[in-house]
Amino acid sequence: MNTMPETQNVEYKSIWRDEYLKWICGFANSQGGTLYIGKDDNGNVVGLTNAKKLLEELPNKITTILGIVADVNLRETPQGDYIEIIVSPQPNPVNYKGEYHYRSGSTKQELKGSALDKLLLQKQGKHWDGVSIPNVSVADLKAETFDFFRKKGVKSKRLDEDVLSDTNEVLLDNLKLTDNGYLKRASVMLFYPDPEKFVSGAYIKIGFFRTDSDLLFQDEIHGNLFEQIEKTMDLLLTKYTKALISYEGLTRIETYEYPKDALREALLNAIAHKDYTGPYPIQISVYPDKIMIWNYGRLPENWTVEDLLDKHSSQPRNPDIATAFFRSGYVESWGRGMDKMKNLCIEAKIPVPQFSCKGNDFWTVFRKDIYNKEDLSKLGLNERQIKAVLYVKEKGKIMNSEYQKINDCSRATANRDLTELVQKDILLFNDIPGAGANYQLN
């Protein structure tokens, strides 16, 4: 008995109805697939009484209505006959009587609005940021932003010094940010003084929250993308987080609560991967113990967050914007951002960032290292407990006997203090056979 479930590329129907041409249309517009006629939802053969007639009729019907050629086969089995319709992905958009259908997962959906726009662009080999915008000239773009871009690009050695004398028109052409004499959306997003004139929600919001429902203060960052990046990073590092000041001789050293390069990488990812067809700004929520960065946008089709964390190819949603970021020196190379953020956080001895994607909600979450004397004191810990937590931070774990030794206290006192640390979710109790009972950071 065949119990293979329906998937991205497989659909079962027990009988034929002409409306199933929509499913063929959906396969053609996505990754292709196979439609079986004469099988139940679990893939078991139920048989067709008109299989041979369908074999004759369906190829012509598919070509006439959808304008494509599909491979239609008759399969004969002891359980009965069934039809196999193999559909290849098509380079051009396919419609069923003016409707555009698309296969996503094991379901078919009719595309409308921005979703249909994405399909049409994709089939033309274009992305959102590669579409031309009329009635905007190079003279309308911001000269100061061009100067900023040139200096950063030359300093990072991603641009030759020749760009310092190139006109803005030549620079945009070399960056492939024009199309047949028109500026692309990427040009406007990167260099126009106010991209929101053309794209709703093309800005960034930052808020500082004591709790989810207690917003203390907030800012909105407008302007082109280069301005948004610089202003946002400045606010994050000076207004929304603190820097610990130390000195090496006469040299002033600033240690930020979060690695600034990791925050910048997350911000650049949010901008380059944002789906700008949704009129929602990038939102950054800062809490006393974490920073949450949200952008509207899905992962590439059939990707999971786990795929994102593994070594992967670079597939920015807005490749023209991403390329400009690379040329400016903002990013080293696309496809390594997650790994870079992780390593920077490990180096800074804070938890690695967490990533999640549900629907069009993509989150990057940084958590602050609360394991320092100041923050631990705010949690109401006594001196013994603070010393123990710092010991665990350095050594990785602590046993009851070690707690007694470093604090010169009784076993009863150690038990009471350690139990309280577990109750406060600071330490986690482990009883590993052969290793003995110990406590680790939660």
URKADA-V171472 format. One record per pair of residues at least 12 apart in sequence whose C-alpha atoms are under 6 Angstrom apart, sorted by the first residue. I is the first residue (numbers start at 1). J is the second residue. Records with the same first field share a line. If there is no record, write none. Layout:
# URKADA-V171472
I: J + J
This chain:
# URKADA-V171472
2: 43 + 44
3: 42 + 43
4: 42 + 43
5: 42
6: 106
7: 106
8: 105 + 106
9: 33
10: 33 + 34
11: 35
12: 35 + 36 + 39 + 41
13: 37 + 39
14: 37 + 38 + 39 + 40
15: 37 + 38
25: 101
26: 101 + 102 + 103
27: 103
28: 88 + 89 + 90
29: 102
30: 102 + 103
31: 89
32: 87 + 88 + 89
33: 87
34: 85 + 86 + 87
35: 85
36: 83 + 84
37: 82 + 83
38: 82
47: 80 + 81 + 82
48: 81 + 82
66: 96
70: 86 + 87
71: 85 + 86
72: 84 + 85
91: 123
92: 123
129: 185 + 186 + 318
130: 184 + 185
131: 184 + 185
132: 182 + 183 + 184 + 185
133: 183 + 184
141: 191 + 192
142: 191 + 192 + 193
149: 328
152: 328
153: 327 + 328 + 329
156: 329
158: 327
186: 321
189: 224 + 225
190: 224 + 225
191: 224
192: 224
193: 223 + 224
194: 223
200: 279
201: 279 + 280 + 281
202: 281
203: 221 + 222 + 281
204: 220 + 221 + 281 + 282 + 283
205: 219 + 220 + 283
206: 218 + 219 + 283 + 284 + 285
207: 285
208: 286 + 287
209: 287
210: 287
243: 255 + 256
262: 341
270: 295
272: 318 + 322
273: 316 + 317
274: 295 + 296 + 297
275: 296 + 297
282: 294 + 295
289: 367 + 368
290: 366 + 367 + 368
291: 365 + 366
292: 364 + 365
293: 363 + 364
294: 362 + 363
295: 362
296: 360 + 361
297: 360
298: 360
312: 335
313: 335
314: 334 + 335
350: 369
353: 365 + 366
384: 407
397: 439 + 440
398: 438 + 439
399: 438
426: 442
427: 440 + 441 + 442
428: 440 + 441 + 442
